[in-house]
Amino acid sequence: MSKLTIIANIITKADQVELVKAELLKLIDVTRAEEGCINYDLHQDNENPAHFTFYENWVSRELWQTHMGNTHLAEYMKATEGAVEIFTLNEMTQIA
C-alpha cells in the first residue's frame, strides 16, 4: 500500500487565532514521534492568519487512524471547542 497524504485545513474564529495556534503547535513533537509519521508540517496562511494547514504523510492509513485516536488529539479538540469555524480534511494518494 502506498503512503497516505493528509491535508487538513483549520480556519479559526477571528478572535481565537492565538489560542488555536498554540494548541496546534502542541501537537507537532508528539505526532512526529508517532509510529508511521513521515512528516507533520503546520502552515499558516500569509494573507489570513486564521487559516492553518497541516500537510502530513503517513506510512499507512492504519497508522494514521491510530494517530487520530490518540489522547493528544482529544485534548486539542477539547481545548479548541468553539474556536474553529471550518475544518476540512482530505485523505490523498500521490499519483505522480
The 8 nearest C-alpha neighbors of each residue, nearest first, counted from 0:
[[1, 2, 59, 58, 3, 60, 92, 61],
 [2, 0, 3, 59, 92, 58, 93, 60],
 [1, 3, 58, 59, 57, 4, 0, 56],
 [2, 4, 57, 56, 92, 59, 60, 91],
 [5, 3, 56, 91, 55, 92, 90, 57],
 [4, 6, 90, 55, 89, 54, 91, 7],
 [5, 7, 54, 89, 53, 88, 55, 8],
 [8, 6, 88, 53, 52, 87, 5, 89],
 [9, 7, 52, 87, 86, 51, 88, 53],
 [8, 10, 86, 51, 50, 85, 52, 11],
 [11, 9, 50, 85, 49, 84, 83, 51],
 [12, 10, 83, 84, 49, 82, 16, 15],
 [11, 13, 15, 84, 14, 82, 83, 16],
 [14, 12, 15, 16, 11, 49, 48, 82],
 [13, 15, 12, 16, 17, 11, 82, 18],
 [14, 16, 12, 18, 13, 82, 17, 11],
 [17, 15, 49, 19, 18, 11, 14, 20],
 [18, 16, 20, 19, 15, 21, 14, 22],
 [17, 19, 21, 15, 20, 16, 22, 79],
 [18, 20, 22, 16, 21, 17, 23, 79],
 [19, 21, 17, 23, 22, 18, 16, 24],
 [20, 22, 24, 18, 19, 23, 17, 25],
 [21, 23, 19, 25, 24, 20, 75, 18],
 [24, 22, 20, 25, 26, 21, 19, 27],
 [23, 25, 21, 26, 22, 27, 20, 41],
 [24, 26, 22, 23, 27, 21, 28, 29],
 [27, 25, 24, 23, 29, 30, 28, 71],
 [28, 26, 30, 24, 25, 29, 31, 39],
 [29, 27, 31, 30, 26, 32, 25, 24],
 [28, 30, 32, 31, 27, 26, 33, 25],
 [31, 29, 33, 32, 27, 28, 26, 36],
 [30, 32, 28, 33, 29, 36, 27, 39],
 [33, 31, 30, 29, 28, 34, 36, 27],
 [34, 32, 30, 31, 36, 35, 29, 66],
 [33, 35, 36, 32, 62, 31, 58, 66],
 [34, 36, 58, 57, 62, 37, 33, 59],
 [35, 37, 57, 38, 34, 33, 31, 56],
 [38, 36, 56, 57, 35, 58, 39, 55],
 [39, 37, 56, 55, 36, 40, 31, 57],
 [40, 38, 55, 54, 31, 56, 41, 53],
 [39, 41, 54, 53, 55, 38, 42, 27],
 [40, 42, 53, 52, 54, 39, 43, 51],
 [41, 43, 52, 51, 53, 44, 40, 54],
 [44, 42, 51, 50, 48, 45, 52, 41],
 [43, 45, 47, 48, 50, 46, 51, 42],
 [44, 46, 47, 43, 48, 50, 42, 49],
 [47, 45, 44, 48, 50, 43, 49, 51],
 [46, 48, 44, 49, 50, 45, 43, 51],
 [47, 49, 50, 44, 43, 45, 46, 16],
 [48, 50, 11, 16, 47, 10, 13, 51],
 [51, 49, 10, 48, 44, 47, 9, 43],
 [52, 50, 43, 9, 42, 8, 44, 10],
 [53, 51, 8, 42, 7, 41, 9, 54],
 [52, 54, 41, 7, 40, 6, 55, 42],
 [55, 53, 6, 40, 5, 39, 52, 41],
 [56, 54, 39, 5, 38, 4, 53, 40],
 [55, 57, 4, 37, 38, 3, 5, 36],
 [58, 56, 36, 3, 37, 59, 35, 2],
 [57, 59, 2, 35, 3, 36, 37, 56],
 [60, 58, 2, 61, 57, 62, 3, 63],
 [59, 61, 63, 62, 3, 64, 57, 58],
 [60, 62, 64, 59, 63, 65, 58, 66],
 [63, 61, 65, 64, 59, 60, 35, 66],
 [62, 64, 66, 60, 65, 61, 57, 67],
 [65, 63, 67, 61, 66, 62, 60, 68],
 [64, 66, 62, 68, 63, 67, 61, 69],
 [67, 65, 63, 64, 69, 68, 62, 33],
 [66, 68, 64, 65, 69, 63, 72, 73],
 [69, 67, 65, 66, 64, 70, 72, 73],
 [70, 68, 66, 67, 71, 72, 65, 73],
 [69, 71, 73, 72, 74, 68, 75, 67],
 [70, 72, 74, 73, 69, 75, 26, 29],
 [73, 71, 75, 74, 70, 69, 76, 67],
 [72, 74, 76, 70, 75, 71, 77, 69],
 [73, 75, 71, 77, 72, 76, 78, 70],
 [76, 74, 72, 78, 73, 77, 22, 79],
 [77, 75, 73, 79, 74, 78, 80, 72],
 [76, 78, 74, 80, 75, 79, 73, 72],
 [79, 77, 75, 76, 80, 74, 22, 19],
 [80, 78, 82, 76, 77, 75, 19, 81],
 [81, 79, 77, 82, 78, 76, 83, 75],
 [80, 82, 83, 79, 84, 12, 78, 11],
 [83, 81, 79, 80, 15, 12, 11, 84],
 [84, 82, 11, 12, 81, 85, 10, 79],
 [83, 85, 11, 12, 10, 82, 86, 81],
 [86, 84, 10, 83, 9, 87, 11, 8],
 [85, 87, 9, 8, 10, 88, 84, 83],
 [88, 86, 8, 7, 85, 9, 89, 6],
 [87, 89, 7, 6, 8, 90, 86, 5],
 [88, 90, 6, 5, 91, 7, 87, 4],
 [91, 89, 5, 4, 88, 6, 3, 92],
 [92, 90, 4, 5, 89, 3, 93, 6],
 [91, 93, 3, 4, 94, 2, 90, 1],
 [92, 94, 95, 91, 4, 3, 2, 1],
 [95, 93, 92, 91, 1, 2, 4, 3],
 [94, 93, 92, 1, 91, 2, 4, 3]]
